[in-house]
Structures are given as C-alpha cells and as structure tokens.
Amino acid sequence: MTLAQAVVAGAEPAELASLDVPATYRAAHLRKDEVGTFDQDEPDKDVRRTLHVGEVPMPELAEDEVLIAVLASAINFNTVWSAMFEPIPTFAFLERFGRTDPRHDLPTHVLGSDAAGVVVRTGRAVRRWRIGDRVVTSPAYVDGEDPVVQHDGMLAADLRAWGFETNFGGLADFAVVKATQLLPKPRHLTWEEAACNMLCASTAYRMLVGERGARMKQGDVVLLWGATGGLGGYGVQLVLGGGGIPVGVVSSPEKAELLRRMGCPYVVDRAQFDDLGDEKAWRRLGAEVRRLVGEDPAIVFEHTGRETFGASVYVARRGGSVVTCGSSSGYAHEYDNRHLWMKLKRIIGSHGANYQECHEVNRLISLGLIHPTLSTVYPLERAADAARAVQLNRHVGKVGVLALAPAEGLGVEDRELRERVGEDRLSLFRPR
C-alpha cells in the first residue's frame, strides 16, 4: 500500500509513519520554460494553456515544516494570476526565495494557497502536530525569527503567500507547509468544504473585524463588491454575524437571489452601473445605497480595484473607510482625492491575515457560525478548467478541487454539529 492509499483508507498514524514518502507526486503546476506564452496585449490569456497536472519531485522537509497529504484544495485568484504570468511570472518569486532556500527555485511551480488534509510527516522542530492529524492550512508563509511576527506576521519583510510566492502549494496530492500554518480541520465539514475557506475567510475577517482593518461595529452599513464571490461571500456572513448591515453588489438576478438566501437584506444590481468611471455614476450608486438603507456606507469592502475604486472612495460616508485587499480588475486606481481628504475618509490596505486572525476565523467556522461558500468541485486532473472558471467569473463563492479524496462528501467527523447547522446552510452556494 502506498502512503497516498493509506491516507485515503484512513490508516492509523503508526502505519502512515511506516510507509515511504514517494519520490514524486501529482500536482497542478506551471513550467518555467513556458513563461512568455502570452503576448502582453493578448485579449484572452487562457490559463488552460499553462496550468498542467503531472508528476513533480518531492522536496526534502525542513525542520519546521510538515508534509500533508492533500485530500482537497481550492482555486484562488492568485492561481489565475500565476497561470497568466501576471503581474510578473511567479518564477521571479521562486528565484528570489531560492537564494535562501534553494528547494523552491525549480523549473516547475506547484500552485495553490488552500488545502485540507492529513499530516504524514513532521520536521524535527515541530512540536504541536503529529502524523495523522486532520488539518487545514492558512496561506501566510513567514519567518518566525523575524521580531515583527510577534506583533503582526503580515508586516514581516519576507512575508510570502504560500503556493503563490512559494513552491509546493495545495493543488496537489501532497503539500509542504510551515507548522505554524496549520489549523485543526472543522470536524463537521467534508474535505472539499474545509479546503475552500481559509484564504478568503481569513482575509475578509482581517478586513472587517480584525483590529488592523475597518473594525466594523454593530449597525455599520457595509457595501461589499462581488458579494457572492470568494471574498464577498465570507464578508457578508461576517457583517451579518457582527450586527452590521450588508449591502451586496452583484451582477445577475441569480446572484441577487443567492444573497437574499444568505440573509443579506439589501442588494445592488451592478448592471445598473456599467461605467463607474465618472462622478455621475458614483452619485447614482450613492443614491441607490441611500435609497436602500437610508445612509452612506461606513465601510466599503474593496477587492475589485480599478473599475470600482473611485466609486468606493466617493460613496463611503464622511469619516468612513475603504478597506482594500486586491485589484482583480487592475492595479492602477484613480479616485478624486477631494472626496477623501475633505470628508476625512480612510483607505486601509489589508493583505491576507496573520495566524491569530486565521485561528479566530477557523474557530467561527468550526463552531458552525461561518459556512463554506463552496459552489462547485473539480477533480485535480481538471485543475486548469477550475482555474478557467474563476478566470471568467463563471462561478459564485469558491471553486473546490479534489486531490486524494476519491469523491465528494467524505471527511465528516461531527455529524451532530453538521445536522444542527443544516445541509441547507452548508450547501447554500451549490446549484439548486
């Protein structure tokens, strides 16, 4: 029996420890020799051309690292950027990292910043985790010897996004992570449900709830762009759970209906505001929010970037905040600075989440208070198709990927909690 087969069969820790780690493993990866596949002005940089699934070499394990057998993973937008080689090829990250850790500087880059699985090996310095533990991963990869990590890991000079700025990510049968990245798998979730949460849920938590974000309080009106997407789906839940008033922006009647099933009382149709490039459109958006809730947003939840940022700065209330963690529509933002300084608004940059914030949001998930936003699941061999669906925005919530798990629906340990939460809540984003 192979190590992978033993994990799937639910083997005891002693048996897992006795089996050999394979020399190679199956993974979704990029190839360094394909950098330059796309012309700079190419209109459709189809990620299926560059994202491959096949065997890659198994790395050695550092003393503070853990090897996990991945049962399931998920697609994030950084996988899409990676496969498009934008804004720069990720091999530049790996070359730079390779100066201090040569293992990562390889002709292949294994992608993926989410995973759920079983610990199968631990480095010599790992104390809190054992072979056989069921875990999920947090995406921040930081140097624990950097003093600032004790204050906030996201301020570390060498902060990296695992599976994006490092190698050996989660879209694979095995993955290498620092032990500090691990969290207990929520016992009432399946492997694919557990794998889809941590990057987006923890990012949304830091943006809205964490003390370094917008610090939402009860009664705050929060405007959320892409409210049924990977980030927005968790943002809406956090606003509702914290006593805020979510106003979700979506682009179709189907997504609007999903928002209402989530309990979001106010929905803005993005199609009404196709061109948000001028103040007339910003005014119409602001008027629509006031019509719905009677006041301007205290917080605008931003991650779409260039297309929406000017509107976000405008519609935030006097003294309000725009909290941003990304720019999926482009990095070069334009906004009218008068609306920022003269109305005492704030722009808050937020990137990922530190380990404590990841712990806090994983606790909420484990208690059944925040639910997965999983909408569809692909097998690992179709990882490129999964990434393409995200690239074209043909999804809601999160797109999952099965790695070693042979089927959906496996991995649930706490049936009682699952029944209390309810299948309707857990499968809210799945097609009906």
N, C-alpha and C positions, 0 to 999 in steps of 0.2 A: 504494500500500500504506500502511495506517495504521501508527502506531507499535505498537499492540497486535498487529496481524497480523504485523509484522516480528519481534516478540519470540517469538511462537508458532512462526514459521518458522525460528527460530534464526539470525537475521541477524547479521552481523558488527558490531562496535562502531561502525565508521565509518558504516554505513547507519543504525543506530539514532540516532546523533547528527544525521544529516541530516534526519530526519523530524520533523514538527511535533508538539509536545505538544498533545493535544486540549483544547478549552476546557471540556468536561465529561467525566465518566466515570461508569460504572456502580458503584453502591455500596450496601451494606446500611446503612441509616441510620434515625435517629429524626427526628421533626418536633417542633419546639418548640411548635407550636400544639396538639399532642396531649397535652402534659403535663396531668394531671388526668383522663386517660381512665378510670383505675381509681379506684373508691371505696376509701377506706382499709381498710375491713373486707371488701372483695370476696374471696370464697374462692378464686377461680381467676383470677389476673391473667395471662391467656393472652398470651404475648409475640407471637404471630402477629398480634394486633390493632395493634401499634405498631411492629413492625420491618418496614420497607419496603425494596424493592430498586428503584432507579431512578437517573436521572441527577442528579449534583450538580456544582457548579462546581469546576474545577481551581484549586487555590491557587497563588500565587507561591511560589517556593522561597527559603528563607533561605540565607545564605552557608555555614552549617554543616550543611545538610540535603542529603538525597538523595531523589530520586524513584525509586521502584522500580515496575516492572510486576509485579503480583502474579499468580503462577501458582496459588498455593493458600494457604489460610488455615485457621483452626480456631476452634471455639467454646470460650470460657472462661466461667466462671460470672459474670464481670463483665459479659459481654454480656447475660446473663439479668437481672441486677440493673438494668442500664441500661434495658432494654426494659420493665421493671416500674416504672421511675422510683423505685426504692428503693435505699438508704435515703433519698436525695434525688435529684431529677432531675439527670442529668449536665449539663444546660444551665447549672446553677449553677456547675459547674467551668469550663465554657467562658466564661461571663460574667466570672468572676474572672480567668481566663487572658487574656481579651481586653483587660484593662487594660494588659497589657504586650505582647501580641501579638494585635492585632485580627483577624488572619486566622481565628482559631479560634472567635470569637463569631459564629456563624451560625445561621440558622433550621433547619439540618439538622446532625445529628451522625453522622459516619461511624464505625462501631464496629469493633472487632477488635484484639486485642493479640498476635496471632501472624501471621506471614507468611513465605513463601518466594517468591523471585522474582529478577528481573534488574534491575540498576541501569541506568536510562535517562537520568538527568540528575544532575549533581552541582553543589552550590553552589560559589562561588568559593574558599571556605576549606577545602574538602575535599581532603585530600592522599592518603589511603590507599586510596581506592576509585576505580574507573574505570567508565565506561559498558561494559556487557557482563558485569560481574562477577555471578556467581550467589551469592546471599546468603540468610541467614535473619535474622530480627530478634529482638533482645532487647527486653523490654517497658518497661524503665525509661527515663523521659524526664527528664533532669536538666540543670541549668545547669552547664556545665563551668567557669565562672568562680567558682563557689562553692568556697572553700578546702576545706570538709569533704569534697567529692567526691574529693579526692586521698586521703583516709583511707577513706571508705566512702560511695559515692554514695547509699545508702539512708538516710543521715542528712541529706541535703540538705533545706533548708527548703521548697524548691519542687519536691520530687520529685513526679512525676506518672506514672500508669500510661498508657502510650500506647494510644490507641484507647478509653480509658475516661474519663480526665481530660483528654485532648487530642482534637482532631479528626483527621480524615484517617487513620483506622486501617486495619487489614489486610483487613477483609471487603469487598474492592473490587477493581476491575481495576488501580488504581494506589494507592499509599500514599506518604505523606511521613514520613520518619524522620530523626532526627539521625544523622550519620555514625557517631557513637560507638555507636549501637545495632546496627550491622551485624556479622555474623559470616559466615565462609565456609559455604556450604551443604555439608553432608556429601555426598560425591561418590557414595556407594553407595545413597543414598535417592532415592525418587521425590519429585516436588514435594509431594504430599499428605503423605507420610511426614515429610519435612523440616519442613513447616509446622506440625506438631502438637506439637512438643517444647518449645520454648524457655521459655514462661512457666511451665509446670508442672514441667518437669525442673529448671530453674534454681532455682525456689522450693524444691523438695524438696532440692536439693543444699545450699542455704544452711541449711535447717532441720537437716539431719542431719550434713553433712560439713564445711561451712564453719566457720571459726574463730569466727564470731559466732553459731553455732547450738548444737546439742546436742553437737557434736564426738564423734560416735559412734566407738567403738574396737572392735577385734576382740573378739568374744564378747559384746557388748552385746545383751541382749534388747530388741527394739523392737516395741511394739504400734502397729499402723497402722490407724486407722479408714478406712473406704472404700478398702480396699487394692487394688481393681481399678478405681478411678476415675482421673480425670485426674492428680491429685497422687499418690494411693496407688500407682498402677502404676509410677511412677518411684521412689517411696520404697522399695518392695520391692526393686527392682533395685539401688538404691544400698546398701541394707542387705546384700544378698547379696554384692555386689561388694566391700564393705568388710569382710567377715568377721563381720558381725553376724548375729543370729538373729531373723528377722522372724516376727511373729505377726500375721497379717492378719485383720481383721474385715470380713466381707461379709454380704450379706443374702439370698443364694439359693444353692442347690446348684450352679447353673451358674457363678456367680462363684467358688465354692469350688473347683470343678474347674479353672477358669482359673488360679487362684492356684497350684494344685499343678503345673500345666503350666509355670508360671513358675519353679518350683523352690522355692516357699515351703512349708516342711515343716509349718507349724502354722497352722491355720485356726480362727477362732472364728465361729460362726453368730450373727449379730446378732439373728436372730429369737428366740433364747432370752432376750433381754434387751430386750423391747419397751419397758418402763418403766424408765429409768435415773435416775429422779428421787429415789431414796432409797438409804440406805446398805445396805439388804438386797440390792438389785440390784447395787450396787458390790461387795459381798462375794462374791456369786455369780460376777461377772465375774473378780474377782481369783483366786478359787479355780479357775476354768476355765483361766486362764493358767498358774497354778502346776501344775495337773494336766498341762498340755501340755509345759511346758518346765522345770518344777521350781523356778522362781524368779519374782519380780516383775519387771516391765519396768524397765530402766534409763532408757528413753526412751519417751514416748508421743507419737506423731505426730498432732497435732490440727489439724483444719480444719473440723470439723462444728459445733462451737460449743455452743450452749445445751443441746442434747439429751444431749451426751456429756461435757461439760467436768467436771462434778462427779465422774463416774466416773473420768475420766482422772487428776485430781489424787489420787484415792483409790488407784488401782491402781499408780501409779508407786512404785518401791521407795524405801526410805529413802535420802535423798541423790540421788534420781533427778530427771529433768527432764520437764516437759511443754512441748513446743515447738509453738507455735500460729501459724498464718498466716491464719486466716479463721474465719468463723462462718456457714456456709451454712444452719444451722438456727435462727439467731438470735444477736444480738449480746449480749444481756443474760445473762451467765453467772452461775450460782450454784454454789458449792462450799463444803465445810466447811473453813474455814481452819485448824482444828486439825491436819488431816492434812498441811497444807503446812508450817506453821512448826515443829510439834513433831517432824516427821520430816525436817526440813532439805531439803525438796524445792525445786525451782526452776520458775518459769514463765518461759519465754523467748518474747518476742514476735519474730516473724520476718516480714518483708514483702518479697516479691519477691527480687531478687538483684542485686548490683552487677555491673558489666561484667566484672570479673575472674572472678567466680563463673560468669557466663554463658559466658565463654571456656572455663573449666575443664570445664563440663558439655558444651559443644559439642564439645570435644576428645574426651571419652569417647564421645559419640555418633558422631563421625567415625571413631574407631578401631573401631567396632562392638562396644563394651563395654556400652553402654546402647542399648536398642532402642526404636523408636516404640511407643506404645500406641494407635495408630490402630485404631478399630473399625468405623467407617462413614464414608462420604463423600457429601456432598450437593453439587449444583451451586449456584452463588451465587444464582440466582433462587429457590432454596428455603432461603435462609439462615434465614428465620423458622421453618421446620419443623425445621431443625437445632438452633436455639436452644430450640425447644419440647421436643425430645427430651432435651436436657440439663436443662431446667427440671423435667421429670417424672421424671428419673433413669431414663430408658429406655435407657441406654447403659452400656457399660463403656469404660474408657480415655478416649480423645479422639475427638471428632467433627470430621472434616475438612470443608472447603469448597473446591471447585474454583472458581477465579476465571477467569483467562485460559487455564489448561490445558484443552484440549478433551476430555481423557479421563484416566482414572487410569493409572498405570504409566509415566508419562513423566518424563524428567529424570535418569535414572541415568547416571552417567559412569564409575564404577568397578565394572565387572561382576565383576572378580576378587574384590574385597573382599566384594561382595554374596553371591557364591557361597560364600565362606568363612564368612560369618556364617550364611547359610542362610535360605531363604524361610520355613521353619517358625518361626524366631525373629522374623523381621521382620513376619510376619503373625499372630503369636500371638493378638492381640486381635480378629482378623477372624473372622466367623462361620464355623463349620465345617460 
